[in-house]
Amino acid sequence: LWQEPDYREKWMPAADRAMESAAFFIGEQNPRQHVELGHYWNMRAGQGWLPEEKRDAAMEKARLHYRKALALDPNNRRMAGEIEERIKKEQG
């Protein structure tokens, strides 16, 4: 999909809406899914072609999901380490 000419205008916004919908349905139950949503938004925040305000908004969504995951499973050191590593990798 990323090779499609309308990737940035059509497919990425559609993926964003799907992730927002997934977040609504996940609710408060599954820390792993919040980690994965955090990873998605973290990846989006690292896309240099996005306007700065959209990158900032994506990073705030990533933080929200990471905080939620850690709140749901506060003693999971492996998950906390994974989150820290991913933030370092994506935000470089």
C-alpha positions, -999 to +999 in steps of 0.1 A: +000+000+000+028+025+008+037+025-029+003+036-039+002+073-051-026+081-027-011+063+003-007+095+024-040+110+015-062+080+015-047+049+032-030+065+062-060+084+074-081+053+069-057+034+091-058+061+117-096+059+119-094+021+122-069+025+151-092+050+168-121+027+164-101-002+178-092+019+209-129+025+215-137-012+215-106-023+235-117-002+265-100-011+298-093-048+294-063-056+274-029-040+281-012-058+251-036-042+227-029-008+242+008-014+237+002-022+200-019+009+196+008+029+212+033+014+188+011+024+159+008+061+170+045+062+179+053+051+143+029+078+130+046+104+151+079+096+135+068+102+100+086+133+090+063+142+062+034+148+086+028+184+098+043+190+132+009+193+149-002+159+136+031+143+147+026+159+182-010+146+183+001+111+173+027+111+200+002+121+226-020+092+215+009+069+218+016+081+253-020+077+263-020+041+251+013+033+267+002+048+300-031+028+299-011-004+292+012+003+322-018+012+344-035-021+335-004-042+341+019-021+364+043-049+373+051-060+338+087-049+334+091-066+300+062-046+286+077-013+301+110-021+285+094-028+252+076+005+253+108+024+262+128+007+234+101+014+208+100+051+217+137+054+214+137+035+181+109+055+165+118+090+179+155+083+175 
